[in-house]
Structure formats: C-alpha cells, structure tokens
Amino acid sequence: MFLAGVLIKTVGSKLAASDLHALVHTQHARVIATDPPAELPVSPVIEVERTVNAAGCAGLANKAVSVGFPLAGRRAILRFDTGLMAVLGPTDRTLLRSVPSPLTTRSVAYLRSARPAGPPPVPPAATPVTVERIVSSSGGIMVARQRVQVGRNHARKVLAVTIDETTIRVHDGPHLLVTAPRTTTLVVTHKRAQHH
C-alpha cells in the first residue's frame, strides 16, 4: 500500500495469478516491478501547523504531543523529517526545539492538514550573555575557561562581562574596559560573581 509515493504497509496477497491477470485487463490497474525495491522510499518531509494548548501540547494523530510550555497559547509549525520533529516559529520559521518524532511514519502520512515542508528552519539567533566576574589580584578574570586581562587597577572589583559567539566585552558600569576575541566555545555555566 502506497500513499503519495510512500510505502505504508506490505501484506500478503490472496489473489491467484489468474485474478491478477483479470484485474489488469478489466480494472485499469497498472503493472509495477514484481521484485521488491532494494530499499524503501524515503518518507517526504512534511509539516503541520497547530495551536499549543495551556499544557504545552499539540494535537497530533489523536494524541497530545508535548512541544513545550513556553509555547502555550501560540501557533507553532511542526516539521517531520527522517524521525525528527522540529518545532518552528509560525512567522519567521526559527527553530525552537527539535526532538525525536513521537509519531510513526504511517501516522505522519495521515496527519490532518499536512503539507509539503517549506524552507529549512532558521537557526535561532545567538543571544549575548551577560555575567559577573571578580577581577583577581593579578588583574584578570576567567570566563568560559578563557582568561581576559583587565588590569591590576581593577583588582577585586565586580565587573559585567558580555559574551557572544565571537567577542568578550568587559564593562565597569557604563564604561567599556576591554574587548577580546572569544577563543572557546564552552557554555557559560556561572553567571554571578562568586566568593565576593
């Protein structure tokens, strides 16, 4: 059984060869390759749009699927591609989260209001992170395992450090003290100054 070119199910036939011959000549059936395909066709990439309920779930294939509490009450695009379900923003198609698909290939093929997928999701824009650091007695700070020299005249001060994908900026109140290229990709885990 095929749906839109996708193999949904294979079952044993109860028809004899004579029945198949009669079917071809009387019912406008068409003959396809008698050998099974070497590999199953790849399921198409499809998406649906749903409103997320107050519990952070969307209705898919007669069940509630969690897509995240922050989306409660909002519309979201759910994109199904090779065993993954991506949750996208409805206007800018920003990727909000990606999880293993909670549905089988067959369930995806029968989703209500399914449509061919649009352009790939847009990666979320990196948001700069601001943290606090205490300047050491030697005039340096450590952020994301990268040492930045600020100056001994700032020793023991609590400074604000803004980190984005490429740059580290150190501020003392409204004053920018240092701008340094970021050389690590580690996630910043400590945001508040410690042992102050």
Secondary structure, 3 states (H helix, E strand, C coil): CEECCEECCCCCCCCCHHHHHHHHHHCCCCCCCCCCCCCCCCCCCEEEEEECCCCCEEEECCEEEECCHHHCCCEEEEEEECCEEEEECCCCCEEEEEEECCCCHHHHHCCCCCEECCCCCECCCCCCEEEEEECCCCCEEEECCEEEECCHHHCCCEEEEEECCCEEEEEECCEEEEEEECCCCCCCCCCCCCCC
